[in-house]
Amino acid sequence: MPVHQRRRRLSPADRRAQLLSVGARLFAARPYEEVLMEEVAEQAGVSRALLYRHFPGKHDLFAAVYRQAADELLAKSRFDPADTLLEQLVEGMDAHLDYFVANRHAVLAANRVLAGDPVIQTIITGELDTLRGRLLGVLPLADETARRAVSQVLGGWLVFVRVLVVDWLTEESCTREELRDACIGAVLGALRPLLPADPSADAAAGPRADPSH
């Protein structure tokens, strides 16, 4: 059916949301270089001119898609002090792995194809900084010196996790649960010398298995 017959009148905000949804689906399904703006317009039922009014180019569309995904992931990673550290880490890792697995091509594009892009890197850095701040907020820290040390460890760990997960998306050398547990084990071990209580004390039996994965 021609574009003009399928087009629906939407508010600018609703149209942008629709275009982001179509873009997210296409970037998740295929490598970045195979996604064409013409196809985004066709699947959204709009003219290319209208698409370009919202997003001047494919990079702009991808950046908006990835920023929205980062915001949604952060919304799912609100750590609850009532939970144990292990429970919070498992929940946060599961939320991120769910997205990474479902959107493999988009994640690889952000971390490989566009690895040097300042806009994409700002989104990634902002997400990692927010996650580090939230983890700091639920950890028992004796003083500012301990906070600085733990902050540094968490920053390094978050980068380690991202690199490891991106490599795993390229070649799945272990199961998803093994990857998650390895990442969690790494940070628990790194934090042990810096916290008043052993952060892995509640992990003696290993992270809880999630039957949904």
C-alpha positions as CSV (number, residue, x, y, z in Angstrom):
1,M,0.0,0.0,0.0
2,P,1.5,3.4,-0.9
3,V,2.8,5.5,1.9
4,H,0.3,8.3,1.5
5,Q,-2.6,5.8,2.0
6,R,-1.2,4.4,5.2
7,R,-0.1,7.6,6.8
8,R,-1.8,8.6,10.0
9,R,-1.8,12.0,11.5
10,L,0.0,12.0,14.8
11,S,1.3,14.7,17.1
12,P,5.0,15.5,16.7
13,A,5.7,13.6,20.0
14,D,3.7,10.6,19.0
15,R,5.3,10.5,15.5
16,R,8.8,10.7,17.0
17,A,7.9,7.8,19.4
18,Q,6.6,5.8,16.4
19,L,9.8,6.4,14.4
20,L,11.9,5.4,17.4
21,S,10.0,2.2,17.7
22,V,10.5,1.3,14.1
23,G,14.1,2.3,14.2
24,A,14.7,0.2,17.4
25,R,13.1,-2.8,15.7
26,L,15.3,-2.5,12.6
27,F,18.5,-1.8,14.4
28,A,17.9,-4.8,16.6
29,A,17.2,-7.1,13.6
30,R,20.1,-6.2,11.4
31,P,23.6,-4.8,11.4
32,Y,23.8,-1.0,11.5
33,E,25.2,-0.7,8.0
34,E,22.2,-2.7,6.5
35,V,19.5,-0.4,8.0
36,L,18.4,2.2,5.5
37,M,16.4,5.4,6.3
38,E,14.2,4.7,3.3
39,E,13.1,1.5,5.0
40,V,12.4,3.2,8.3
41,A,10.2,5.6,6.5
42,E,8.4,2.9,4.6
43,Q,7.7,0.8,7.7
44,A,6.6,3.8,9.6
45,G,4.2,4.8,6.7
46,V,5.7,8.3,6.3
47,S,7.6,10.2,3.7
48,R,11.3,10.4,3.8
49,A,11.0,14.1,4.1
50,L,9.0,13.7,7.3
51,L,11.5,11.2,8.7
52,Y,14.4,13.5,8.0
53,R,12.5,16.4,9.7
54,H,12.6,14.3,12.9
55,F,16.0,12.7,12.4
56,P,18.5,14.4,9.9
57,G,20.4,11.1,9.4
58,K,20.7,7.4,10.4
59,H,23.3,8.3,13.1
60,D,20.8,10.7,14.7
61,L,18.1,8.1,14.7
62,F,20.4,5.4,16.1
63,A,21.6,7.8,18.8
64,A,18.0,8.6,19.9
65,V,17.1,4.9,19.9
66,Y,20.1,4.0,22.0
67,R,19.6,6.9,24.4
68,Q,16.0,5.8,24.9
69,A,17.2,2.2,25.6
70,A,19.7,3.5,28.1
71,D,17.0,5.4,29.9
72,E,14.7,2.4,30.0
73,L,17.5,0.2,31.3
74,L,18.3,2.7,34.1
75,A,14.6,2.7,35.0
76,K,14.8,-1.1,35.5
77,S,18.0,-0.8,37.6
78,R,16.8,1.1,40.6
79,F,18.5,-0.7,43.5
80,D,16.5,-1.3,46.6
81,P,18.5,-1.1,49.9
82,A,16.1,-3.7,51.4
83,D,17.5,-6.3,49.0
84,T,20.9,-7.9,49.5
85,L,23.8,-6.7,47.3
86,L,23.7,-10.0,45.5
87,E,20.0,-9.7,44.7
88,Q,20.5,-6.2,43.4
89,L,23.4,-7.2,41.2
90,V,21.4,-10.2,39.8
91,E,18.4,-8.0,39.0
92,G,20.5,-5.3,37.4
93,M,22.6,-7.8,35.3
94,D,19.5,-9.6,34.2
95,A,17.8,-6.4,33.0
96,H,20.9,-5.5,31.0
97,L,21.4,-9.0,29.6
98,D,17.8,-9.2,28.5
99,Y,18.2,-6.0,26.5
100,F,21.7,-6.9,25.1
101,V,20.5,-10.4,23.9
102,A,17.3,-9.1,22.4
103,N,19.1,-6.2,20.7
104,R,22.4,-7.8,19.8
105,H,23.0,-5.8,16.6
106,A,22.2,-2.5,18.2
107,V,24.6,-3.2,21.1
108,L,27.4,-4.3,18.7
109,A,26.8,-1.2,16.6
110,A,27.2,1.1,19.6
111,N,30.2,-0.7,21.0
112,R,32.0,-1.7,17.8
113,V,30.8,0.2,14.6
114,L,30.3,3.5,16.4
115,A,32.9,2.9,19.2
116,G,34.6,6.2,18.6
117,D,31.5,8.3,18.1
118,P,31.3,11.0,20.8
119,V,27.5,11.1,21.0
120,I,27.2,7.3,21.5
121,Q,30.1,7.2,24.0
122,T,28.4,10.1,26.0
123,I,25.3,7.9,26.3
124,I,27.2,4.9,27.4
125,T,29.4,6.9,29.8
126,G,26.3,8.5,31.3
127,E,24.6,5.2,31.9
128,L,27.7,3.7,33.5
129,D,28.1,6.7,35.8
130,T,24.5,6.5,36.9
131,L,24.8,2.8,37.6
132,R,28.0,3.4,39.6
133,G,26.3,6.2,41.6
134,R,23.3,3.9,42.4
135,L,25.5,1.1,43.6
136,L,27.5,3.5,45.8
137,G,24.2,4.6,47.3
138,V,23.3,1.1,48.6
139,L,26.8,0.0,49.8
140,P,27.9,0.3,53.4
141,L,30.8,2.7,53.2
142,A,32.8,3.8,56.3
143,D,34.0,7.2,55.0
144,E,34.8,9.3,52.0
145,T,38.1,7.5,51.5
146,A,36.3,4.2,51.2
147,R,33.7,5.8,48.9
148,R,36.4,7.0,46.5
149,A,38.1,3.5,46.5
150,V,34.8,1.7,45.9
151,S,33.8,4.2,43.2
152,Q,37.0,3.5,41.3
153,V,36.5,-0.3,41.6
154,L,32.9,0.0,40.4
155,G,33.8,2.1,37.5
156,G,36.4,-0.4,36.3
157,W,34.1,-3.3,36.9
158,L,31.3,-1.7,34.8
159,V,33.7,-1.2,31.9
160,F,34.9,-4.8,32.3
161,V,31.3,-6.1,32.2
162,R,30.5,-4.1,29.0
163,V,33.6,-5.3,27.2
164,L,33.0,-8.9,28.3
165,V,29.3,-8.9,27.3
166,V,30.1,-7.4,23.9
167,D,32.7,-10.1,23.3
168,W,30.1,-12.7,24.4
169,L,27.5,-11.3,22.0
170,T,30.0,-11.9,19.2
171,E,30.9,-15.4,20.3
172,E,28.9,-17.1,23.1
173,S,31.6,-19.1,24.8
174,C,29.5,-19.8,27.9
175,T,25.9,-19.7,28.9
176,R,24.0,-16.5,29.7
177,E,23.8,-17.5,33.4
178,E,27.5,-18.3,33.5
179,L,28.3,-14.9,32.1
180,R,26.1,-13.2,34.6
181,D,27.5,-15.1,37.5
182,A,31.1,-14.5,36.4
183,C,30.5,-10.7,36.3
184,I,28.8,-10.7,39.7
185,G,31.6,-12.9,41.2
186,A,34.2,-10.4,39.8
187,V,32.7,-7.4,41.6
188,L,32.0,-9.2,44.8
189,G,35.7,-10.3,45.0
190,A,36.9,-6.9,44.1
191,L,34.8,-5.2,46.8
192,R,35.6,-7.6,49.6
193,P,38.8,-5.8,50.9
194,L,37.0,-2.4,50.8
195,L,33.8,-3.1,52.7
196,P,33.3,-3.7,56.5
197,A,31.4,-6.9,55.8
198,D,32.1,-9.6,53.2
199,P,29.8,-8.6,50.2
200,S,29.7,-12.3,49.1
201,A,28.5,-13.7,52.4
202,D,25.0,-14.0,51.0
203,A,26.3,-15.5,47.8
204,A,27.7,-18.7,49.3
205,A,25.1,-20.8,47.5
206,G,25.6,-18.8,44.2
207,P,23.2,-16.3,42.6
208,R,19.6,-17.4,42.4
209,A,18.6,-19.1,39.2
210,D,15.9,-17.2,37.3
211,P,13.6,-19.7,35.7
212,S,12.6,-17.2,33.0
213,H,16.1,-17.3,31.4
